[in-house]
Amino acid sequence: MAWITPDPEDDAWLVHVRVTPRAKREALDVEGERLRVRLTTPPVDGKANAALCKLLARQFGVAKSAITLVRGARSRDKTLRVSAPKRWPAGLPHPEDPPPP
């Protein structure tokens, strides 16, 4: 399984994420089969989930309402659905590109 897979229902992608809250700075990196997302926000009262949705919306060029938490609301491992992304996040590999040598 890749860190991002096409959603079979429509023009959307399922993003598989591992979140690190309370980081020193926000960052996105692909680690294995998950997207590692570092957030400065603490995991209190859903604030980290809201910050995650906001960050992914900014990276994919969509509204926050286009990001849906599918699985893992109270876990570090989450799956989010991104509807009709306008652009690809800079520095992240596209799943249709061949792997580097």
Phi, psi and omega in degrees: 000135178272170181290341177219136180227150177290142177278124184293345184282319182199201182281071181216165179233146173257121183254124181261118193237146168241117186261137171243103178281167178058035177280164179288329178211159178282139180202153175236130177214147174268124177234105181066239183254022178225153172269117178276120180243122176258127181239144176279345184284139175283155180277066183238127176053036177076009182294323179293321177296319178295319178294323177297314179298319179296316180296314180294323177298318179295318182292322181269356177071037179234169175287156179301330180290347178275355178254124181236132176280114183270319185209143172095035182302326182247018183239161174285331178269121185227159170235127180238149179252126178250114181273128174044065179297141181273331180211169180259138180301134181298135176084357179257138181289141176277137184295340180272351177281149176291150180293152179293151182291000000 
